[in-house]
Amino acid sequence: MDVDTDELTSSLTPREENAAIKSYQNTVSVACPACGEPFEDLVVCKQNPTSLDISKLLDLCVGVDDGQAFIFTHDG
């Protein structure tokens, strides 16, 4: 993934952090580095493997940087 993840996350609003994940909300309509469309949330997986409990239908874009998965969610 050719994106400065530190710069990206500094533009987002932190939401949740635990041992497995850290999530951010995109409150300023930052474009997804994969598809170019604004995304709703970014989930950074801190553990391998990580299980996500997603209760709604979402379109996902995924990237990997420095061994961590970056999941960009889009309302489906």
N, C-alpha and C positions, 0 to 999 in steps of 0.2 A: 504494500500500500504506500504510494508516494504522497503522504500527507503528514504534516507536522502535527502529531497527535497531542502534544502539549499545548500548542497554539489552538487547536480545535477545541479541546476540553476547557481551555480558559475562556472561551466564548459562550459556554453552555452553563446552565444552572444545575448544580449538584442536587440529586434527589435522594439516593439511597446508597449506602455502602455496607458491605458485610465481608466475611472472609472469602466468599466466592465471586462476588460481582461488585461493580461500582456503576451507578447509572446517573445519567444526566438528562435534563429536559432541554430541548431546543426552543427557547423562548424568543430567539431573534432571527429565525428562519435561515439558519446556516444551510448551505447546500450540501447534500450527501456527496462524499468524494467518489462513490461508485456510480451513481446514476445522475447526479447533478440536480436532483429535486430536493427541496427542503424536507428534512426528516423530523419526526416527532421526538424520539428518544434515542440516546446512545447507551448501549450496555457494553461495558468492558469486562470481559471474563478474566478473573484473577487466578482461578484454579483450573487445572486440567485433569480430568474432565469437569465440566460444570453443567448442572441441570437447570433449565429455566422453566418456570411455570407461567405460561402465557395463556390468559383466559379469553383473549379476543383474537379475531382474524387479523393478521398483519402481513404486509409485504416486508421482506427483510433484505437488506444489503449487508454483506459481511466482508471484512478485511482483517488482515493479521499484521501486527506490527510488534517487533521484538518479542515474538512468541505469545502475544496476547491477542485474543479474538476481539474485534470491534464489530458490534452488531448495531446497525442503523435501522430503526423501525419506521415504517410508513403505514398510516391507517389504510386498511385494505378495502 
